[in-house]
Amino acid sequence: MDLTGIRLVADDLDWSRGTGSPVHGTARELLLVLFGRRLPAGRLHGGTEGSRVPPTLVA
Protein backbone atom coordinates (compact mmCIF):
# COMPACT_ATOMS: atom_id res chain seq x y z
CA MET A 1 0.00 0.00 0.00
CA ASP A 2 1.37 3.38 -0.99
CA LEU A 3 1.32 5.83 1.93
CA THR A 4 3.06 8.64 0.05
CA GLY A 5 1.66 12.01 1.14
CA ILE A 6 -0.07 10.59 4.21
CA ARG A 7 0.87 11.21 7.83
CA LEU A 8 -0.48 8.59 10.23
CA VAL A 9 -1.23 10.04 13.68
CA ALA A 10 -2.20 7.91 16.71
CA ASP A 11 -4.94 9.37 18.88
CA ASP A 12 -4.11 7.19 21.89
CA LEU A 13 -0.29 7.50 21.87
CA ASP A 14 2.26 10.20 21.18
CA TRP A 15 3.18 8.71 17.78
CA SER A 16 3.06 9.69 14.13
CA ARG A 17 4.74 8.58 10.92
CA GLY A 18 5.11 10.10 7.49
CA THR A 19 4.47 13.52 6.02
CA GLY A 20 1.47 14.98 4.28
CA SER A 21 -2.25 14.92 5.00
CA PRO A 22 -2.91 13.62 8.52
CA VAL A 23 -4.99 10.51 9.03
CA HIS A 24 -5.94 9.77 12.65
CA GLY A 25 -6.83 6.52 14.36
CA THR A 26 -5.80 4.33 17.27
CA ALA A 27 -2.26 2.95 17.29
CA ARG A 28 -3.68 -0.52 16.68
CA GLU A 29 -5.61 0.60 13.59
CA LEU A 30 -2.61 2.48 12.20
CA LEU A 31 -0.38 -0.55 12.71
CA LEU A 32 -2.80 -2.59 10.60
CA VAL A 33 -2.61 0.10 7.89
CA LEU A 34 1.21 0.00 7.97
CA PHE A 35 1.05 -3.75 7.33
CA GLY A 36 -1.23 -3.29 4.32
CA ARG A 37 -4.66 -3.91 5.84
CA ARG A 38 -7.65 -1.85 4.79
CA LEU A 39 -10.06 -0.86 7.55
CA PRO A 40 -13.84 -0.50 7.52
CA ALA A 41 -15.11 2.99 6.77
CA GLY A 42 -15.35 5.20 9.84
CA ARG A 43 -12.38 3.71 11.71
CA LEU A 44 -9.93 6.40 10.54
CA HIS A 45 -10.53 10.11 10.20
CA GLY A 46 -8.82 13.05 8.52
CA GLY A 47 -7.04 15.58 10.63
CA THR A 48 -8.07 18.92 9.22
CA GLU A 49 -11.54 20.19 8.54
CA GLY A 50 -12.65 19.11 5.12
CA SER A 51 -9.92 16.49 4.68
CA ARG A 52 -10.88 12.92 3.89
CA VAL A 53 -9.29 9.57 4.52
CA PRO A 54 -7.81 8.29 1.25
CA PRO A 55 -10.05 5.56 -0.21
CA THR A 56 -7.09 3.20 -0.49
CA LEU A 57 -7.05 2.89 3.33
CA VAL A 58 -10.67 1.78 3.76
CA ALA A 59 -12.47 -1.34 2.62
PyMOL commands that set and color helices and strands:
alter all, ss='L'
color gray80, all
select helices_A, chain A and resi 27-34+55-57
alter helices_A, ss='H'
color red, helices_A
select strands_A, chain A and resi 6-10+16-17+21-25+45-46
alter strands_A, ss='S'
color yellow, strands_A
deselect
rebuild
show_as cartoon
